[in-house]
Amino acid sequence: MIPRNPRLAALKAGYLFPEIAKRRREFAAAHPEDPRRPETRIISLGVGNTTEPILPCITEGLAEGAGKLGTAEGYSGYQDEGLPELRKRIADVFYRGAFSIDEIFISDGAKCDIGRLQLLFGPGTPAVIQDPSYPVYVDGSVLIGAAGAWAGTGYTGICYLPCTAENNYFPDLSLVPENALIYFCSPNNPTGAVASREQLGTLVNIARQRGCIIVFDAAYSEYIRNPALPKTIYEIPGAGECAIEVNSFSKPAGFTGVRLGWTVVPKELRYEGGESINTDWSRIASTIFNGASNIAQAGGLAALSEEGLKEIRRYCDFYLRNAALIRGALQKRGISCVGGDNSPYIWAHFPGRDSWDIFTEILEKCRLVSTPGSGFGPSGQSFIRFSAFGRLSDVEEACRRLSAFRMTTN
């Protein structure tokens, strides 16, 4: 028989969010909701999954795209790297025309592309990851065998960069090794912290000096409201020589179930020997991926129309209002928080407490589902992530429960 892939064996048991769902089910089975008592209903502020309907202009674009496929004139098949008109629109809207369409690759979501990018660089490339971080950066690095990341007890080839209150959630970049792949997310998931222009300038300089490539996850960039904060790594001079950017329609346009994203791979980005990374990425994309749904891409085009962009703004503003409510309710209880202003996530600190214990206490006493910070990495211990993705009525009720509950913070 074929032996098990040892890299799978090195993964930590269970992905974070299925574990949260399992614990919620167990609690619900032991403590059934009473329809006559609304306060017994479980409310989720845990998973970052959008809840609001896709707005009209974008919905019409999706429907029109589906309708065209039913006509001889409008039918289209494989579009490996994406519809040219969508790639051009992304270049114009997000990058002011700085990139050609063959530097922009349409995908079925940022998470999927992050996984495929790890195939691009293969085993042996050191992985540098913010701690705490979105789990796919670590798990994908382990699966690909990044610099022996799966050997022995696992995770040995990963360089963690702690992001804590002490360093204002921006890591000590002197820890970055040479010739490494640096995963960086801003606005950050889970902390909600947003890197300043100066901080990203330092990141780009370090990457160029040490021969590193940055994988910049900008999936929450449309939540940035402070004009002084960069929305893309390419606002930083020199980033085109050292950075790949991944982005998505999921959180700004409600495409979590539609699935659509993109990756920018500049032509000026090169390997040590001068070979084109853009060419290799095109080869990988066309080899193992047949392109995003043409219907989803039609919706993406509608989202980037003048009216669609207004809808995206309203959509993000809705969740930012939720975030402000959650952050305010926590701060009234004296709980220190970051995020929730230019990000849909709130990172709440409970000094001296175990994250899963806090999760359980909030679930049992407030009937609220949150996300334990330790699930995002060692530096997430004693933190809880609250998500603003929820119906307004649910968020308001959750805030009432949080305001009425005296949490144990030490």
The 8 nearest C-alpha neighbors of each residue, nearest first, counted from 0:
[[1, 2, 3, 4, 5, 8, 7, 6],
 [0, 2, 3, 4, 5, 7, 8, 6],
 [3, 1, 0, 4, 5, 8, 7, 6],
 [2, 4, 5, 1, 7, 8, 6, 0],
 [3, 5, 6, 7, 2, 8, 1, 142],
 [6, 4, 8, 7, 3, 9, 149, 150],
 [7, 5, 9, 142, 149, 8, 4, 141],
 [8, 6, 9, 5, 10, 4, 142, 3],
 [7, 9, 5, 6, 10, 4, 3, 11],
 [8, 10, 6, 153, 7, 149, 5, 11],
 [11, 9, 7, 8, 12, 138, 6, 141],
 [10, 12, 13, 9, 14, 8, 138, 153],
 [13, 11, 10, 14, 8, 9, 15, 18],
 [12, 14, 11, 15, 18, 17, 10, 16],
 [13, 15, 16, 17, 18, 12, 11, 134],
 [16, 14, 18, 17, 374, 13, 19, 134],
 [15, 17, 19, 18, 14, 20, 46, 370],
 [18, 16, 20, 19, 15, 14, 21, 13],
 [19, 17, 21, 16, 15, 20, 22, 13],
 [18, 20, 16, 22, 17, 21, 23, 15],
 [21, 19, 17, 23, 18, 22, 24, 16],
 [20, 22, 18, 24, 23, 19, 17, 25],
 [23, 21, 25, 19, 24, 20, 26, 18],
 [22, 24, 20, 26, 21, 25, 27, 19],
 [25, 23, 27, 21, 22, 26, 28, 20],
 [24, 26, 22, 28, 23, 27, 21, 29],
 [25, 27, 23, 29, 28, 24, 30, 22],
 [28, 26, 30, 24, 31, 29, 25, 23],
 [27, 29, 25, 26, 30, 31, 24, 23],
 [28, 30, 26, 27, 31, 25, 24, 32],
 [29, 31, 27, 28, 26, 32, 25, 39],
 [32, 30, 27, 28, 29, 33, 39, 26],
 [31, 33, 39, 40, 34, 30, 27, 41],
 [32, 34, 36, 35, 39, 31, 37, 40],
 [35, 33, 36, 32, 37, 40, 39, 38],
 [36, 34, 33, 37, 32, 39, 38, 40],
 [35, 37, 33, 38, 34, 39, 40, 32],
 [38, 36, 39, 40, 35, 34, 33, 32],
 [37, 39, 36, 40, 366, 41, 396, 33],
 [40, 38, 32, 37, 36, 33, 41, 366],
 [41, 39, 32, 38, 37, 42, 366, 33],
 [40, 42, 366, 367, 39, 43, 368, 32],
 [43, 41, 367, 368, 40, 366, 393, 44],
 [42, 44, 368, 45, 367, 369, 41, 46],
 [45, 43, 386, 369, 385, 368, 46, 387],
 [44, 46, 369, 370, 43, 368, 386, 385],
 [47, 45, 48, 44, 386, 16, 370, 43],
 [46, 48, 386, 388, 45, 49, 387, 44],
 [49, 47, 46, 388, 50, 255, 250, 389],
 [48, 50, 388, 253, 51, 47, 250, 255],
 [49, 51, 389, 388, 390, 48, 52, 253],
 [50, 52, 49, 53, 390, 253, 389, 314],
 [53, 51, 54, 50, 253, 49, 55, 58],
 [52, 54, 253, 58, 51, 55, 57, 252],
 [53, 55, 57, 56, 52, 58, 310, 314],
 [56, 54, 58, 57, 59, 53, 310, 60],
 [55, 57, 59, 58, 307, 54, 60, 301],
 [56, 58, 60, 301, 302, 59, 55, 298],
 [59, 57, 55, 61, 60, 56, 54, 53],
 [58, 60, 62, 56, 57, 61, 63, 55],
 [59, 61, 298, 57, 63, 301, 58, 62],
 [60, 62, 298, 64, 58, 59, 63, 297],
 [63, 61, 59, 65, 64, 60, 66, 58],
 [62, 64, 66, 60, 65, 61, 59, 67],
 [63, 65, 294, 61, 297, 67, 62, 66],
 [66, 64, 62, 63, 294, 68, 67, 61],
 [65, 67, 63, 68, 64, 69, 62, 70],
 [68, 66, 73, 69, 64, 70, 65, 74],
 [67, 69, 74, 66, 65, 73, 70, 75],
 [70, 68, 67, 66, 74, 71, 65, 73],
 [71, 69, 73, 72, 67, 68, 74, 66],
 [72, 70, 74, 73, 69, 68, 67, 75],
 [71, 73, 70, 74, 67, 68, 75, 69],
 [72, 74, 67, 70, 68, 71, 75, 69],
 [73, 75, 68, 71, 70, 72, 67, 69],
 [76, 74, 73, 68, 77, 293, 78, 67],
 [75, 77, 78, 74, 293, 68, 292, 79],
 [76, 78, 79, 289, 290, 75, 293, 291],
 [77, 79, 81, 290, 80, 82, 76, 289],
 [80, 78, 290, 289, 285, 81, 77, 288],
 [79, 81, 104, 105, 78, 290, 284, 285],
 [80, 82, 105, 78, 79, 83, 104, 290],
 [81, 83, 85, 84, 78, 86, 80, 296],
 [84, 82, 86, 85, 87, 81, 100, 80],
 [83, 85, 87, 86, 82, 88, 300, 100],
 [86, 84, 88, 87, 82, 83, 300, 89],
 [87, 85, 83, 89, 100, 88, 84, 103],
 [86, 88, 84, 90, 85, 100, 89, 83],
 [89, 87, 85, 91, 90, 86, 92, 84],
 [90, 88, 86, 92, 91, 87, 93, 85],
 [91, 89, 96, 94, 87, 88, 98, 92],
 [90, 92, 96, 95, 88, 89, 94, 93],
 [93, 91, 89, 90, 95, 88, 94, 303],
 [92, 94, 89, 90, 91, 95, 96, 231],
 [93, 95, 90, 96, 97, 91, 92, 98],
 [96, 94, 91, 97, 92, 93, 90, 98],
 [95, 97, 91, 90, 94, 98, 99, 92],
 [96, 98, 94, 95, 90, 99, 91, 233],
 [99, 97, 96, 90, 102, 100, 94, 265],
 [100, 98, 101, 102, 97, 90, 103, 87],
 [99, 101, 86, 103, 102, 87, 98, 83],
 [102, 100, 99, 103, 104, 86, 98, 80],
 [101, 103, 264, 100, 265, 99, 263, 98],
 [104, 102, 263, 100, 101, 262, 86, 264],
 [103, 105, 80, 262, 261, 81, 263, 106],
 [106, 104, 261, 81, 80, 260, 262, 103],
 [107, 105, 260, 261, 291, 108, 259, 290],
 [106, 108, 259, 258, 291, 260, 111, 105],
 [109, 107, 260, 259, 258, 106, 111, 110],
 [108, 110, 112, 111, 247, 246, 260, 245],
 [111, 109, 113, 112, 108, 114, 135, 107],
 [112, 110, 114, 109, 113, 108, 115, 107],
 [111, 113, 115, 109, 114, 110, 116, 108],
 [112, 114, 116, 110, 111, 115, 109, 117],
 [115, 113, 111, 112, 117, 116, 139, 110],
 [114, 116, 112, 118, 117, 113, 111, 119],
 [117, 115, 119, 113, 118, 114, 112, 120],
 [116, 118, 119, 115, 114, 120, 121, 113],
 [119, 117, 121, 115, 116, 120, 143, 114],
 [120, 118, 116, 117, 121, 280, 115, 283],
 [121, 119, 118, 117, 124, 116, 122, 123],
 [120, 122, 118, 119, 117, 143, 123, 124],
 [123, 121, 145, 144, 143, 124, 146, 120],
 [146, 122, 124, 145, 125, 147, 121, 144],
 [123, 125, 146, 145, 122, 179, 126, 120],
 [126, 124, 179, 146, 145, 156, 180, 123],
 [125, 127, 180, 157, 179, 158, 181, 145],
 [128, 126, 181, 158, 180, 159, 157, 182],
 [127, 129, 159, 182, 160, 181, 158, 130],
 [128, 130, 160, 132, 131, 159, 161, 183],
 [131, 129, 161, 132, 160, 376, 162, 378],
 [130, 132, 376, 375, 379, 378, 129, 162],
 [133, 131, 130, 375, 129, 134, 188, 189],
 [132, 134, 135, 188, 375, 136, 189, 131],
 [135, 133, 136, 137, 132, 375, 138, 15],
 [134, 136, 138, 139, 137, 133, 110, 114],
 [137, 135, 139, 134, 138, 140, 133, 182],
 [138, 136, 140, 135, 139, 134, 141, 128],
 [137, 139, 135, 141, 140, 136, 134, 142],
 [138, 140, 142, 141, 135, 136, 137, 114],
 [141, 139, 137, 145, 143, 138, 142, 144],
 [140, 142, 144, 138, 148, 149, 139, 143],
 [143, 141, 139, 6, 140, 144, 138, 7],
 [142, 144, 140, 141, 122, 145, 121, 139],
 [145, 143, 122, 141, 148, 147, 142, 149],
 [144, 146, 122, 123, 148, 124, 140, 147],
 [123, 147, 145, 125, 156, 124, 148, 122],
 [146, 148, 156, 150, 144, 149, 145, 123],
 [149, 147, 156, 154, 155, 145, 141, 144],
 [148, 150, 153, 141, 6, 147, 9, 154],
 [151, 149, 153, 147, 148, 152, 155, 154],
 [152, 150, 153, 149, 155, 9, 154, 148],
 [151, 153, 150, 9, 154, 149, 155, 148],
 [154, 152, 149, 150, 9, 151, 155, 148],
 [153, 155, 148, 149, 156, 157, 141, 152],
 [156, 154, 148, 153, 157, 147, 150, 149],
 [157, 155, 148, 146, 147, 154, 125, 145],
 [158, 156, 126, 154, 155, 127, 148, 159],
 [159, 157, 127, 126, 128, 160, 156, 175],
 [158, 160, 128, 130, 129, 127, 161, 157],
 [159, 161, 129, 130, 170, 128, 162, 158],
 [162, 160, 130, 170, 378, 163, 129, 159],
 [163, 161, 168, 170, 169, 130, 160, 166],
 [164, 162, 168, 165, 166, 167, 161, 378],
 [163, 165, 167, 166, 168, 162, 169, 337],
 [166, 164, 163, 167, 168, 162, 169, 161],
 [165, 167, 168, 163, 164, 169, 162, 170],
 [168, 166, 164, 169, 165, 163, 162, 170],
 [169, 167, 162, 163, 166, 164, 170, 192],
 [168, 170, 162, 167, 166, 171, 194, 163],
 [171, 169, 162, 160, 161, 172, 168, 166],
 [170, 172, 173, 174, 160, 169, 161, 166],
 [171, 173, 174, 175, 170, 202, 205, 160],
 [172, 174, 171, 175, 176, 205, 170, 160],
 [175, 173, 172, 171, 176, 160, 158, 159],
 [174, 176, 172, 173, 177, 127, 158, 179],
 [177, 175, 179, 174, 178, 209, 125, 127],
 [176, 178, 209, 179, 210, 211, 175, 206],
 [179, 177, 211, 210, 209, 176, 180, 125],
 [180, 178, 125, 211, 177, 126, 124, 181],
 [179, 181, 126, 212, 211, 213, 127, 125],
 [182, 180, 127, 213, 214, 212, 128, 126],
 [183, 181, 214, 128, 213, 127, 215, 180],
 [182, 184, 215, 216, 214, 181, 129, 185],
 [185, 183, 216, 187, 215, 186, 217, 188],
 [186, 184, 187, 193, 217, 194, 216, 183],
 [185, 187, 193, 192, 191, 219, 184, 342],
 [186, 188, 185, 184, 191, 192, 190, 189],
 [189, 187, 190, 191, 133, 132, 186, 184],
 [188, 190, 187, 191, 132, 384, 344, 133],
 [191, 189, 346, 192, 188, 187, 338, 345],
 [190, 192, 338, 187, 344, 342, 186, 189],
 [191, 193, 187, 190, 338, 186, 168, 337],
 [192, 194, 186, 185, 187, 195, 191, 341],
 [195, 193, 198, 185, 199, 192, 196, 186],
 [196, 194, 198, 197, 228, 199, 193, 229],
 [195, 197, 199, 198, 229, 200, 228, 194],
 [196, 198, 200, 195, 199, 201, 194, 202],
 [197, 199, 195, 201, 200, 196, 194, 202],
 [200, 198, 202, 196, 201, 197, 203, 195],
 [199, 201, 197, 203, 198, 202, 235, 196],
 [200, 202, 204, 198, 199, 203, 205, 197],
 [203, 201, 199, 205, 200, 204, 206, 198],
 [202, 204, 206, 200, 205, 201, 238, 199],
 [205, 203, 201, 207, 206, 202, 208, 200],
 [206, 204, 208, 202, 203, 207, 209, 201],
 [207, 205, 211, 203, 209, 204, 208, 210],
 [206, 208, 204, 210, 205, 209, 203, 241],
 [209, 207, 205, 206, 210, 204, 211, 177],
 [210, 208, 177, 206, 211, 207, 205, 178],
 [209, 211, 178, 207, 208, 206, 177, 212],
 [212, 210, 206, 178, 179, 209, 180, 177],
 [211, 213, 241, 180, 242, 181, 206, 179],
 [214, 212, 242, 181, 215, 180, 182, 243],
 [215, 213, 182, 243, 244, 181, 242, 183],
 [214, 216, 244, 183, 213, 184, 243, 245],
 [215, 217, 184, 245, 218, 244, 183, 246],
 [218, 216, 246, 220, 219, 185, 245, 215],
 [217, 219, 246, 247, 216, 220, 245, 109],
 [220, 218, 217, 221, 186, 222, 250, 342],
 [219, 221, 230, 217, 222, 223, 218, 186],
 [222, 220, 223, 219, 251, 315, 230, 312],
 [223, 221, 341, 220, 342, 219, 315, 224],
 [224, 222, 341, 221, 220, 225, 342, 230],
 [223, 225, 341, 226, 222, 340, 221, 228],
 [224, 226, 227, 228, 223, 341, 229, 340],
 [227, 225, 228, 224, 229, 223, 230, 341],
 [226, 228, 225, 229, 196, 195, 224, 230],
 [227, 229, 195, 226, 225, 196, 230, 194],
 [230, 228, 231, 196, 234, 227, 195, 232],
 [231, 229, 220, 228, 223, 232, 217, 221],
 [232, 230, 233, 229, 234, 217, 220, 244],
 [231, 233, 234, 235, 238, 215, 230, 229],
 [232, 234, 235, 231, 238, 239, 236, 94],
 [233, 235, 232, 231, 229, 236, 230, 238],
 [234, 236, 233, 238, 232, 200, 237, 199],
 [237, 235, 238, 234, 233, 200, 239, 203],
 [236, 238, 239, 240, 235, 203, 241, 233],
 [239, 237, 240, 241, 233, 242, 236, 235],
 [238, 240, 237, 241, 242, 265, 233, 268],
 [239, 241, 268, 238, 267, 237, 242, 269],
 [242, 240, 212, 238, 239, 268, 213, 207],
 [243, 241, 213, 238, 212, 239, 214, 240],
 [242, 244, 214, 264, 263, 215, 213, 245],
 [243, 245, 215, 263, 262, 214, 216, 242],
 [246, 244, 262, 216, 109, 261, 217, 215],
 [247, 245, 218, 217, 261, 109, 260, 216],
 [246, 248, 260, 218, 249, 109, 108, 261],
 [247, 249, 252, 254, 260, 259, 251, 250],
 [250, 248, 254, 255, 253, 247, 252, 251],
 [249, 251, 253, 252, 248, 49, 254, 219],
 [250, 252, 248, 311, 315, 249, 253, 221],
 [253, 251, 248, 311, 254, 250, 249, 53],
 [254, 252, 249, 250, 53, 255, 49, 251],
 [253, 255, 249, 257, 256, 258, 248, 252],
 [254, 256, 249, 257, 258, 253, 49, 48],
 [257, 255, 254, 258, 253, 249, 49, 259],
 [256, 258, 254, 255, 295, 259, 249, 253],
 [259, 257, 107, 108, 254, 256, 255, 249],
 [258, 260, 107, 108, 248, 106, 247, 295],
 [261, 259, 247, 108, 106, 107, 109, 248],
 [260, 262, 105, 106, 104, 246, 245, 247],
 [261, 263, 245, 104, 244, 103, 246, 264],
 [262, 264, 103, 244, 102, 243, 265, 104],
 [263, 265, 243, 102, 277, 262, 103, 266],
 [266, 264, 267, 102, 268, 239, 263, 277],
 [267, 265, 268, 277, 264, 102, 275, 276],
 [266, 268, 265, 240, 269, 239, 275, 277],
 [269, 267, 240, 266, 265, 276, 241, 239],
 [270, 268, 275, 273, 276, 274, 267, 271],
 [269, 271, 273, 274, 272, 276, 275, 268],
 [270, 272, 273, 269, 274, 210, 178, 211],
 [271, 273, 270, 274, 269, 275, 276, 268],
 [272, 274, 270, 269, 271, 275, 268, 276],
 [275, 273, 270, 269, 272, 276, 271, 278],
 [276, 274, 269, 277, 278, 273, 270, 268],
 [277, 275, 279, 269, 278, 268, 280, 270],
 [276, 278, 280, 275, 264, 279, 266, 281],
 [279, 277, 281, 275, 276, 280, 282, 266],
 [280, 278, 282, 276, 281, 277, 283, 275],
 [279, 281, 283, 277, 282, 278, 284, 276],
 [280, 282, 284, 278, 279, 283, 285, 277],
 [281, 283, 279, 280, 285, 284, 286, 278],
 [284, 282, 286, 280, 285, 281, 287, 279],
 [283, 285, 281, 288, 286, 282, 287, 280],
 [284, 286, 282, 283, 79, 288, 287, 281],
 [285, 287, 283, 284, 288, 282, 289, 281],
 [288, 286, 284, 285, 283, 289, 282, 115],
 [289, 287, 284, 290, 285, 286, 79, 283],
 [290, 288, 79, 77, 285, 78, 287, 291],
 [289, 291, 79, 78, 288, 80, 81, 106],
 [292, 290, 107, 106, 293, 259, 105, 81],
 [291, 293, 295, 294, 296, 290, 107, 259],
 [292, 294, 296, 295, 297, 291, 64, 75],
 [293, 295, 64, 297, 292, 296, 65, 61],
 [294, 296, 298, 292, 297, 293, 257, 299],
 [297, 295, 299, 293, 298, 294, 300, 292],
 [298, 296, 64, 294, 300, 299, 295, 61],
 [299, 297, 61, 60, 295, 301, 296, 300],
 [300, 298, 296, 302, 297, 301, 295, 303],
 [299, 301, 297, 303, 302, 298, 85, 296],
 [300, 302, 298, 60, 57, 304, 303, 299],
 [303, 301, 307, 299, 57, 300, 304, 308],
 [304, 302, 300, 301, 307, 308, 299, 305],
 [305, 303, 307, 301, 306, 302, 308, 300],
 [304, 306, 308, 307, 303, 309, 302, 301],
 [307, 305, 309, 304, 308, 310, 56, 302],
 [308, 306, 302, 304, 310, 309, 303, 305],
 [307, 309, 311, 310, 305, 303, 306, 302],
 [310, 308, 312, 306, 307, 311, 313, 305],
 [309, 311, 307, 313, 308, 312, 314, 306],
 [312, 310, 314, 308, 309, 313, 252, 251],
 [311, 313, 309, 315, 310, 314, 316, 308],
 [314, 312, 316, 310, 311, 315, 317, 309],
 [313, 315, 311, 317, 312, 316, 310, 251],
 [316, 314, 312, 317, 318, 313, 251, 222],
 [317, 315, 319, 313, 314, 318, 312, 320],
 [316, 318, 320, 314, 315, 319, 313, 321],
 [319, 317, 321, 320, 315, 316, 387, 388],
 [318, 320, 322, 316, 321, 317, 343, 315],
 [321, 319, 323, 317, 318, 322, 316, 324],
 [322, 320, 318, 324, 387, 319, 323, 325],
 [321, 323, 339, 387, 319, 325, 320, 324],
 [322, 324, 320, 326, 321, 325, 339, 327],
 [323, 325, 327, 321, 322, 326, 328, 320],
 [326, 324, 328, 322, 327, 323, 398, 329],
 [325, 327, 323, 329, 328, 324, 322, 330],
 [328, 326, 330, 324, 325, 329, 323, 331],
 [327, 329, 325, 331, 326, 330, 398, 402],
 [330, 328, 326, 332, 331, 334, 327, 325],
 [329, 331, 333, 334, 327, 332, 328, 326],
 [332, 330, 328, 333, 329, 327, 402, 334],
 [331, 333, 330, 329, 334, 402, 328, 405],
 [334, 332, 330, 331, 335, 329, 328, 336],
 [335, 333, 330, 329, 332, 336, 348, 347],
 [334, 336, 348, 347, 330, 333, 337, 329],
 [337, 335, 347, 346, 348, 334, 345, 338],
 [336, 338, 346, 345, 191, 192, 339, 190],
 [339, 337, 191, 345, 192, 340, 342, 344],
 [338, 340, 322, 345, 342, 344, 343, 323],
 [339, 341, 342, 338, 319, 323, 322, 343],
 [342, 340, 223, 222, 224, 339, 338, 225],
 [341, 343, 339, 191, 222, 344, 340, 338],
 [344, 342, 387, 339, 322, 319, 386, 318],
 [345, 343, 386, 191, 339, 342, 338, 385],
 [344, 346, 338, 339, 385, 384, 337, 191],
 [347, 345, 384, 190, 337, 336, 383, 338],
 [346, 348, 336, 383, 382, 335, 345, 384],
 [347, 349, 382, 335, 350, 381, 336, 334],
 [348, 350, 408, 381, 352, 382, 351, 347],
 [351, 349, 352, 381, 409, 348, 408, 382],
 [350, 352, 409, 381, 349, 353, 408, 380],
 [351, 353, 381, 350, 349, 409, 354, 408],
 [352, 354, 381, 356, 355, 380, 357, 351],
 [355, 353, 381, 371, 357, 356, 380, 382],
 [354, 356, 358, 357, 371, 353, 359, 373],
 [357, 355, 359, 353, 358, 354, 360, 352],
 [358, 356, 360, 354, 355, 359, 361, 353],
 [359, 357, 355, 361, 356, 360, 371, 362],
 [358, 360, 362, 356, 357, 361, 363, 355],
 [361, 359, 357, 363, 362, 358, 364, 356],
 [360, 362, 365, 358, 364, 359, 363, 367],
 [363, 361, 366, 367, 359, 360, 365, 368],
 [364, 362, 360, 366, 361, 365, 359, 367],
 [363, 365, 361, 362, 366, 360, 404, 367],
 [366, 364, 361, 367, 362, 400, 363, 401],
 [367, 365, 362, 41, 363, 364, 42, 361],
 [366, 368, 362, 42, 365, 43, 41, 361],
 [367, 369, 43, 45, 44, 362, 42, 366],
 [368, 370, 45, 44, 385, 358, 384, 367],
 [369, 371, 45, 384, 383, 372, 385, 358],
 [372, 370, 383, 354, 355, 373, 374, 358],
 [371, 373, 379, 382, 383, 374, 380, 375],
 [372, 374, 379, 380, 376, 375, 371, 377],
 [375, 373, 372, 376, 371, 15, 379, 370],
 [374, 376, 131, 132, 373, 372, 379, 134],
 [375, 377, 131, 373, 379, 130, 378, 374],
 [378, 376, 379, 373, 380, 131, 130, 375],
 [379, 377, 380, 131, 376, 130, 161, 163],
 [380, 378, 372, 373, 377, 131, 376, 382],
 [379, 381, 373, 378, 382, 354, 372, 377],
 [382, 380, 354, 352, 353, 349, 350, 348],
 [383, 381, 348, 372, 380, 347, 379, 354],
 [382, 384, 372, 371, 347, 370, 346, 354],
 [385, 383, 346, 370, 345, 372, 369, 347],
 [384, 386, 345, 44, 369, 45, 344, 383],
 [385, 387, 44, 344, 388, 45, 47, 343],
 [388, 386, 322, 343, 321, 318, 389, 344],
 [387, 389, 49, 386, 47, 318, 48, 50],
 [390, 388, 50, 387, 394, 391, 393, 49],
 [389, 391, 393, 392, 394, 50, 51, 388],
 [390, 392, 394, 393, 395, 389, 321, 317],
 [393, 391, 395, 394, 390, 396, 389, 397],
 [394, 392, 396, 390, 391, 395, 397, 389],
 [393, 395, 397, 391, 396, 392, 398, 390],
 [396, 394, 398, 392, 397, 393, 391, 399],
 [397, 395, 399, 393, 398, 394, 392, 400],
 [398, 396, 394, 400, 395, 399, 393, 401],
 [397, 399, 401, 395, 400, 396, 328, 325],
 [400, 398, 396, 402, 397, 401, 403, 395],
 [399, 401, 397, 403, 398, 402, 365, 404],
 [400, 402, 398, 404, 403, 399, 397, 328],
 [403, 401, 399, 400, 328, 404, 398, 332],
 [404, 402, 400, 401, 399, 405, 398, 332],
 [405, 403, 401, 402, 406, 400, 365, 364],
 [406, 404, 403, 407, 332, 402, 401, 408],
 [407, 405, 404, 408, 332, 361, 360, 401],
 [406, 408, 409, 405, 349, 357, 352, 360],
 [407, 409, 349, 406, 350, 352, 351, 334],
 [408, 351, 407, 350, 352, 349, 406, 381]]
